[in-house]
Amino acid sequence: MSQSLTIILADYLTGRISTIEALQRSNCQAVDDLVRAARSEGDEIDEYAAQRRRDLVRHAAAGRVQRL
């Protein structure tokens, strides 16, 4: 099962897992790589959330609000 890079980075930064464990879980070669990958993953999540908000506004304006 694949774990979110953001979660792996958070666990590493809070001291829950070691550097070696963080790199093994993320398949990254260095902590800098993990930070960049987690940032990229976060950007993708932000873009998805922004698109979802735009869709909800468009549907609300058309009178078709859907329950989440």
LINHUQUI-V765601 format. One record per residue. N is the residue number from 1. RES is the residue in one small letter. PHI is phi in radians with two decimals (NA if undefined). OMEGA is omega in whole degrees, -180 to 180 (NA if undefined). BURIAL is I if it has 16 or more other C-alpha atoms within 10 Angstrom, else O. Layout:
((N RES PHI OMEGA BURIAL) (N RES PHI OMEGA BURIAL))
//
This chain:
((1 m NA -179 O) (2 s -1.46 179 O) (3 q -1.87 179 O) (4 s -1.00 178 O) (5 l -1.10 179 I) (6 t -1.10 179 I) (7 i -1.20 177 O) (8 i -1.03 180 I) (9 l -1.10 179 I) (10 a -1.09 178 I) (11 d -1.07 178 I) (12 y -1.15 -177 I) (13 l -1.17 179 O) (14 t -1.57 177 O) (15 g 1.45 180 O) (16 r -1.27 178 O) (17 i -2.31 -179 O) (18 s -1.39 176 O) (19 t -1.02 -178 O) (20 i -1.07 180 O) (21 e -1.12 179 O) (22 a -1.07 -180 I) (23 l -1.19 178 I) (24 q -1.14 -180 O) (25 r -1.11 -175 O) (26 s -1.60 -175 I) (27 n 1.05 177 O) (28 c -1.71 -179 I) (29 q -1.60 -178 O) (30 a -2.61 180 O) (31 v -1.06 177 I) (32 d -1.02 177 O) (33 d -1.11 179 O) (34 l -1.10 179 I) (35 v -1.07 179 I) (36 r -1.09 -179 O) (37 a -1.15 179 I) (38 a -1.15 178 I) (39 r -1.10 179 O) (40 s -1.11 178 O) (41 e -1.06 178 O) (42 g -1.10 178 O) (43 d -1.09 178 O) (44 e -1.14 178 O) (45 i -1.12 178 O) (46 d -1.06 180 O) (47 e -1.13 178 O) (48 y -1.07 -180 O) (49 a -1.11 179 O) (50 a -1.12 178 O) (51 q -1.12 179 O) (52 r -1.09 178 O) (53 r -1.09 179 O) (54 r -1.08 179 O) (55 d -1.11 180 O) (56 l -1.11 178 I) (57 v -1.11 -180 O) (58 r -1.10 179 O) (59 h -1.18 179 O) (60 a -1.13 179 O) (61 a -1.13 179 O) (62 a -1.55 179 O) (63 g 1.40 -177 O) (64 r -2.16 -180 O) (65 v -1.24 179 O) (66 q -1.85 175 O) (67 r -1.32 178 O) (68 l -1.50 NA O))
//
